[in-house]
């Protein structure tokens, strides 16, 4: 499965549970395992 597919499936899974309007990018990235980086 590609990274794009992982993100899409995670989004669909979260949206089915909480509703699409309630899903944030932070929730999606946490589910997929994408870490936030801070530029200095």
N, CA, C and O of each residue as an XYZ file, in Angstrom:
160
protein
N       0.853     -1.170      0.000
C       0.000      0.000      0.000
C       0.901      1.237      0.000
O       1.869      1.311      0.757
N       0.576      2.191     -0.846
C       1.365      3.415     -0.909
C       1.015      4.337      0.250
O      -0.006      4.151      0.911
N       1.850      5.315      0.490
C       1.600      6.284      1.569
C       0.289      7.030      1.315
O      -0.479      7.294      2.239
N       0.052      7.361      0.055
C      -1.190      8.051     -0.314
C      -2.407      7.208      0.057
O      -3.378      7.719      0.614
N      -2.349      5.922     -0.253
C      -3.448      5.016      0.081
C      -3.633      4.908      1.594
O      -4.761      4.861      2.084
N      -2.521      4.868      2.334
C      -2.603      4.812      3.793
C      -3.343      6.031      4.334
O      -4.190      5.908      5.219
N      -3.023      7.198      3.803
C      -3.659      8.446      4.247
C      -5.143      8.440      3.903
O      -5.972      8.847      4.718
N      -5.476      7.986      2.715
C      -6.881      7.935      2.303
C      -7.668      6.975      3.186
O      -8.758      7.314      3.647
N      -7.131      5.783      3.427
C      -7.834      4.808      4.262
C      -7.974      5.302      5.699
O      -9.018      5.110      6.322
N      -6.935      5.934      6.224
C      -7.011      6.477      7.581
C      -8.081      7.553      7.663
O      -8.843      7.610      8.628
N      -8.136      8.407      6.645
C      -9.146      9.468      6.606
C     -10.547      8.880      6.557
O     -11.435      9.330      7.281
N     -10.751      7.888      5.718
C     -12.065      7.261      5.608
C     -12.471      6.578      6.910
O     -13.629      6.649      7.320
N     -11.523      5.922      7.550
C     -11.818      5.241      8.807
C     -12.205      6.253      9.897
O     -13.182      6.051     10.618
N     -11.438      7.331     10.008
C     -11.753      8.363     11.000
C     -13.077      9.055     10.680
O     -13.868      9.343     11.578
N     -13.311      9.317      9.403
C     -14.551      9.988      8.995
C     -15.766      9.110      9.278
O     -16.827      9.620      9.637
N     -15.622      7.812      9.123
C     -16.755      6.926      9.400
C     -17.065      6.882     10.894
O     -18.200      6.630     11.299
N     -16.045      7.129     11.699
C     -16.232      7.099     13.147
C     -16.715      8.446     13.701
O     -17.599      8.486     14.558
N     -16.128      9.555     13.206
C     -16.403     10.875     13.780
C     -17.162     11.825     12.864
O     -17.650     12.860     13.317
N     -17.268     11.486     11.581
C     -17.833     12.407     10.597
C     -16.704     13.215      9.978
O     -15.768     13.619     10.668
N     -16.794     13.445      8.694
C     -15.696     14.077      7.966
C     -15.361     15.475      8.496
O     -14.190     15.848      8.566
N     -16.372     16.238      8.861
C     -16.130     17.599      9.349
C     -15.385     17.625     10.672
O     -14.760     18.631     11.007
N     -15.441     16.539     11.426
C     -14.800     16.495     12.733
C     -13.368     15.964     12.687
O     -12.683     15.956     13.710
N     -12.909     15.523     11.522
C     -11.577     14.929     11.405
C     -10.556     16.016     11.064
O     -10.763     16.822     10.156
N      -9.456     16.018     11.809
C      -8.405     17.016     11.570
C      -7.188     16.361     10.905
O      -7.030     15.141     10.924
N      -6.348     17.195     10.326
C      -5.107     16.688      9.732
C      -4.217     16.069     10.805
O      -3.487     15.115     10.534
N      -4.275     16.607     12.020
C      -3.484     16.052     13.118
C      -3.918     14.620     13.430
O      -3.074     13.754     13.665
N      -5.225     14.367     13.433
C      -5.725     13.010     13.687
C      -5.268     12.057     12.586
O      -4.848     10.933     12.863
N      -5.351     12.509     11.347
C      -4.945     11.668     10.216
C      -3.454     11.355     10.307
O      -3.049     10.202     10.159
N      -2.645     12.373     10.548
C      -1.197     12.150     10.609
C      -0.822     11.247     11.784
O       0.087     10.426     11.660
N      -1.501     11.385     12.914
C      -1.241     10.494     14.053
C      -1.572      9.053     13.698
O      -0.814      8.141     14.028
N      -2.691      8.845     13.033
C      -3.130      7.488     12.672
C      -2.164      6.833     11.690
O      -1.912      5.630     11.765
N      -1.624      7.632     10.766
C      -0.725      7.103      9.740
C       0.713      7.018     10.254
O       1.525      6.262      9.721
N       1.023      7.803     11.299
C       2.376      7.767     11.850
C       3.291      8.827     11.283
O       4.511      8.665     11.287
N       2.716      9.907     10.798
C       3.515     11.014     10.281
C       3.841     11.937     11.456
O       2.947     12.354     12.192
N       5.095     12.246     11.621
C       5.547     13.099     12.716
C       5.616     14.553     12.269
O       5.951     14.845     11.121
N       5.297     15.457     13.183
C       5.453     16.880     12.912
C       6.908     17.259     13.122
O       7.559     16.780     14.051
N       7.405     18.112     12.263
C       8.757     18.632     12.448
C       8.662     20.128     12.656
O       7.743     20.786     12.169
N       9.612     20.643     13.376
C       9.647     22.074     13.661
C      10.881     22.655     12.991
O      12.003     22.205     13.221
N      10.651     23.662     12.159
C      11.770     24.333     11.489
C      12.365     25.374     12.441
O      11.646     26.127     13.098
N      13.667     25.394     12.492
C      14.352     26.343     13.391
C      15.070     27.370     12.574
O      15.711     28.263     13.129
